[in-house]
Amino acid sequence: MEELEFLEQAEMKQEGLLATFMKGIQVVAKAFLDSILEIMDELEMTPESRMTDWKTVTRYRLLLRTELSKAGYDVTVDGLLTGMKEVTIQIESYYEPYGMSKYSAFFHQAGGEALERVRKQLIDVIPETAFIEPISQALENAVMSGQTLTDLRKQVKQIIQTDDLPANYVFNQAKQSLWMFHRNYSNSIGTALDLEHFYFDGVAVVHSRAWCIKRKGKAFTKKEIESWADEDWQGKIPGTTKESIFWLVGGYNCIDVLRPITEQLYNRFTNNN
């Protein structure tokens, strides 16, 4: 319906931000690889240099996060989250006619704090798992096992380049965190405005679950949605409750959203179906 087009535009904007983010992280990964290969020139990787090389790669563990930042990682994350602030403004604007203005200061603050938590995760935690630990382990193991510098360079390239694994890991963590934020933010607004009807909205993707496809484009009451927590389907997150279903929705990697709507709009949807 036309009434929800503004919110659908917010979804499309978020997907566009994530697509740009993925391209940015791929560029970061290449720059990070180039910097690692350059600093590895210090290593000799001979039996005689093993102790010196060990001290060098131990020092690298402390340098790698700095090199990742120099490659543009932090800037790329900040660009994504700056765009997400614009998405929250679009969401808020839709609910202005329903009394959103009196809560806007609270939601600006709460939304900002929630995005800051996402940023902390992406800046402080995810890089360690995606980039730092795999490279550090490869360097340390290579020195201990007496690997040649040529083979070590090849291995480091494989870690970064094979199927873009580090970049994909970062992207998927960002995607899941931001869609969960989006859903939670929308649901919180609905709660504040006492809206107890919802529209199952979502960007069309090839791998949508049958469970989600069955519900897309339809309106439901709060009680109907709460009852879904008792169902089982492929991809459902274990422990989903009648409260968490509103922000977990279809489960792992879900990008659908339960939009709070007025009872009048709910009636229009049900009468048209």
C-alpha positions as CSV (number, residue, x, y, z in Angstrom):
1,M,0.0,0.0,0.0
2,E,1.1,3.6,-0.7
3,E,1.0,4.4,3.1
4,L,4.0,2.1,3.6
5,E,6.1,3.1,0.6
6,F,8.1,5.5,2.8
7,L,9.1,2.7,5.1
8,E,9.9,0.4,2.2
9,Q,12.2,3.1,0.9
10,A,14.0,3.0,4.3
11,E,14.5,-0.7,3.8
12,M,15.8,-0.3,0.4
13,K,18.2,2.4,1.6
14,Q,19.5,0.1,4.3
15,E,20.1,-2.7,1.7
16,G,21.9,-0.1,-0.4
17,L,24.1,0.9,2.5
18,L,25.0,-2.7,3.2
19,A,25.8,-3.4,-0.5
20,T,28.1,-0.3,-0.5
21,F,29.6,-1.5,2.8
22,M,30.5,-4.9,1.4
23,K,32.3,-3.3,-1.5
24,G,34.1,-1.1,0.9
25,I,35.2,-4.0,3.1
26,Q,36.5,-5.9,0.1
27,V,38.7,-2.8,-0.8
28,V,39.8,-2.7,2.9
29,A,40.7,-6.4,2.8
30,K,42.9,-5.9,-0.3
31,A,44.7,-2.9,1.2
32,F,45.2,-4.8,4.5
33,L,46.7,-7.7,2.6
34,D,49.1,-5.4,0.7
35,S,50.3,-3.8,4.0
36,I,50.8,-7.2,5.6
37,L,52.9,-8.5,2.7
38,E,55.0,-5.3,2.9
39,I,55.8,-5.5,6.6
40,M,56.6,-9.3,6.2
41,D,59.7,-8.3,4.3
42,E,61.4,-8.0,7.8
43,L,61.1,-11.8,8.2
44,E,64.0,-14.0,7.2
45,M,62.3,-17.4,7.9
46,T,65.5,-19.4,8.3
47,P,66.5,-21.8,11.0
48,E,69.0,-19.3,12.3
49,S,66.5,-16.4,12.4
50,R,63.7,-18.3,14.2
51,M,64.0,-16.5,17.5
52,T,64.3,-13.1,15.9
53,D,61.3,-13.9,13.6
54,W,59.3,-15.1,16.6
55,K,59.8,-11.7,18.3
56,T,58.8,-10.0,15.1
57,V,55.6,-11.8,14.5
58,T,54.6,-11.4,18.2
59,R,55.0,-7.6,17.6
60,Y,52.9,-7.9,14.5
61,R,49.9,-9.0,16.5
62,L,49.8,-5.6,18.1
63,L,50.4,-3.8,14.7
64,L,47.7,-5.6,12.7
65,R,44.7,-3.7,14.1
66,T,46.5,-0.4,13.3
67,E,47.2,-1.6,9.8
68,L,43.5,-2.6,9.4
69,S,42.5,0.9,10.4
70,K,44.9,2.4,8.0
71,A,43.4,0.3,5.3
72,G,40.1,2.1,5.9
73,Y,38.2,-0.4,8.1
74,D,37.0,2.1,10.8
75,V,36.1,4.7,8.2
76,T,34.0,2.2,6.3
77,V,32.1,1.1,9.4
78,D,31.4,4.7,10.3
79,G,30.1,5.4,6.9
80,L,27.6,2.5,7.2
81,L,26.4,3.7,10.6
82,T,26.1,7.3,9.5
83,G,23.8,6.1,6.8
84,M,21.8,4.1,9.3
85,K,21.0,7.2,11.3
86,E,19.3,8.6,8.1
87,V,17.3,5.3,8.0
88,T,16.1,5.8,11.6
89,I,15.0,9.4,10.7
90,Q,12.9,8.0,7.8
91,I,11.3,5.4,10.2
92,E,10.5,8.1,12.7
93,S,9.0,10.4,10.1
94,Y,6.5,7.8,9.0
95,Y,5.1,7.7,12.5
96,E,4.9,11.5,13.0
97,P,1.1,11.7,12.3
98,Y,0.5,9.1,15.1
99,G,2.2,11.2,17.9
100,M,5.8,10.3,17.3
101,S,7.0,13.8,17.9
102,K,6.6,13.7,21.7
103,Y,8.9,10.7,21.8
104,S,11.4,11.8,19.2
105,A,14.1,13.0,21.7
106,F,14.0,9.7,23.5
107,F,14.2,7.7,20.4
108,H,17.0,9.8,18.9
109,Q,19.0,9.1,22.1
110,A,18.0,5.4,22.3
111,G,18.7,4.8,18.6
112,G,22.0,6.5,18.8
113,E,23.1,4.4,21.8
114,A,22.0,1.2,20.0
115,L,23.9,2.1,16.9
116,E,27.0,2.9,19.1
117,R,26.7,-0.7,20.5
118,V,26.7,-2.0,17.0
119,R,29.7,0.1,16.2
120,K,31.6,-1.2,19.2
121,Q,30.9,-4.7,18.1
122,L,32.1,-4.0,14.5
123,I,35.1,-2.0,15.6
124,D,36.3,-3.8,18.7
125,V,35.2,-7.5,18.3
126,I,34.6,-8.5,14.7
127,P,38.0,-7.5,13.3
128,E,39.8,-9.8,15.8
129,T,37.8,-12.8,14.6
130,A,37.8,-11.9,10.9
131,F,41.3,-10.6,10.3
132,I,43.6,-10.3,13.3
133,E,43.5,-13.8,14.8
134,P,43.7,-15.8,11.5
135,I,46.7,-13.8,10.3
136,S,48.5,-13.8,13.7
137,Q,48.0,-17.6,14.0
138,A,49.4,-18.1,10.5
139,L,52.4,-16.0,11.2
140,E,53.2,-17.6,14.5
141,N,52.6,-21.2,13.3
142,A,54.8,-20.5,10.2
143,V,57.8,-19.4,12.4
144,M,57.4,-22.4,14.8
145,S,57.1,-24.9,11.9
146,G,60.0,-23.5,9.9
147,Q,57.9,-22.5,6.9
148,T,59.5,-20.6,4.1
149,L,58.7,-16.9,3.5
150,T,57.3,-17.7,0.1
151,D,54.9,-20.3,1.5
152,L,53.9,-18.0,4.3
153,R,53.1,-15.2,1.8
154,K,51.0,-17.6,-0.2
155,Q,49.1,-18.7,3.0
156,V,48.4,-15.1,4.1
157,K,47.0,-14.4,0.6
158,Q,44.7,-17.4,0.9
159,I,43.4,-16.3,4.2
160,I,42.3,-13.0,2.9
161,Q,41.4,-13.8,-0.6
162,T,39.8,-17.3,-0.6
163,D,36.0,-16.6,-1.1
164,D,36.5,-13.2,0.5
165,L,36.0,-15.0,3.8
166,P,37.0,-12.2,6.2
167,A,35.1,-9.6,4.3
168,N,32.0,-11.8,4.1
169,Y,32.2,-12.5,7.8
170,V,32.3,-8.8,8.6
171,F,29.4,-8.1,6.2
172,N,27.2,-10.8,7.5
173,Q,27.8,-9.7,11.1
174,A,26.9,-6.1,10.2
175,K,23.9,-7.2,8.2
176,Q,22.4,-9.3,10.9
177,S,23.1,-6.7,13.6
178,L,21.6,-3.8,11.6
179,W,18.4,-5.6,10.6
180,M,17.9,-6.7,14.2
181,F,18.4,-3.1,15.2
182,H,15.9,-1.9,12.5
183,R,13.3,-4.3,13.7
184,N,13.8,-3.6,17.4
185,Y,13.7,0.2,16.7
186,S,10.4,-0.1,14.7
187,N,8.9,-2.3,17.4
188,S,9.9,0.1,20.2
189,I,8.1,2.9,18.4
190,G,5.0,0.8,18.0
191,T,5.1,0.0,21.7
192,A,5.4,3.7,22.6
193,L,2.4,4.5,20.3
194,D,0.3,1.6,21.5
195,L,0.1,0.1,18.0
196,E,-0.9,-3.6,18.3
197,H,-1.2,-4.5,14.6
198,F,1.6,-5.2,12.2
199,Y,2.5,-5.5,8.6
200,F,5.0,-8.2,7.6
201,D,7.3,-6.3,5.3
202,G,10.6,-7.2,3.7
203,V,12.9,-6.8,0.7
204,A,12.4,-9.6,-1.8
205,V,15.4,-11.9,-1.9
206,V,16.1,-15.2,-3.7
207,H,16.7,-17.2,-0.5
208,S,13.7,-16.1,1.5
209,R,12.3,-18.8,3.7
210,A,8.9,-20.4,2.8
211,W,7.8,-19.4,6.4
212,C,8.5,-15.7,5.6
213,I,7.2,-15.7,2.0
214,K,3.8,-17.1,3.4
215,R,3.5,-14.0,5.6
216,K,5.0,-11.2,3.4
217,G,2.6,-8.5,2.4
218,K,0.0,-9.4,5.0
219,A,-1.2,-7.8,8.3
220,F,-1.4,-9.5,11.6
221,T,-2.5,-8.7,15.2
222,K,0.0,-8.7,18.0
223,K,-1.5,-11.9,19.5
224,E,-1.2,-13.7,16.1
225,I,2.5,-12.8,15.9
226,E,3.2,-13.9,19.5
227,S,1.7,-17.3,18.7
228,W,4.4,-17.8,16.0
229,A,7.0,-18.4,18.7
230,D,5.4,-21.8,19.3
231,E,5.9,-22.9,15.7
232,D,9.0,-24.6,14.2
233,W,10.6,-23.7,10.9
234,Q,14.0,-23.9,9.2
235,G,16.2,-21.1,10.3
236,K,14.3,-20.3,13.5
237,I,16.6,-19.0,16.3
238,P,16.3,-21.4,19.3
239,G,14.7,-19.8,22.3
240,T,12.6,-17.4,20.3
241,T,9.8,-16.2,22.6
242,K,6.6,-14.3,22.1
243,E,8.5,-11.1,23.0
244,S,11.7,-11.7,20.8
245,I,9.7,-12.9,17.8
246,F,9.2,-9.2,17.0
247,W,12.9,-8.5,16.4
248,L,14.1,-12.0,15.5
249,V,11.2,-12.7,13.0
250,G,12.2,-15.4,10.6
251,G,15.5,-16.2,12.4
252,Y,19.1,-16.3,11.2
253,N,20.0,-13.6,8.6
254,C,16.4,-12.5,8.3
255,I,15.9,-9.1,6.7
256,D,12.1,-8.9,7.1
257,V,10.4,-6.4,9.4
258,L,7.2,-6.4,11.4
259,R,5.9,-2.9,10.8
260,P,3.6,-1.5,13.6
261,I,0.5,-0.1,11.9
262,T,-2.8,1.4,13.0
263,E,-5.9,-0.7,13.4
264,Q,-7.5,1.2,10.5
265,L,-4.7,0.2,8.1
266,Y,-4.8,-3.3,9.4
267,N,-8.6,-3.5,8.6
268,R,-7.8,-2.2,5.1
269,F,-5.3,-4.9,4.6
270,T,-7.5,-7.7,5.8
271,N,-10.5,-6.5,3.8
272,N,-8.3,-6.4,0.6
273,N,-7.0,-10.0,1.1
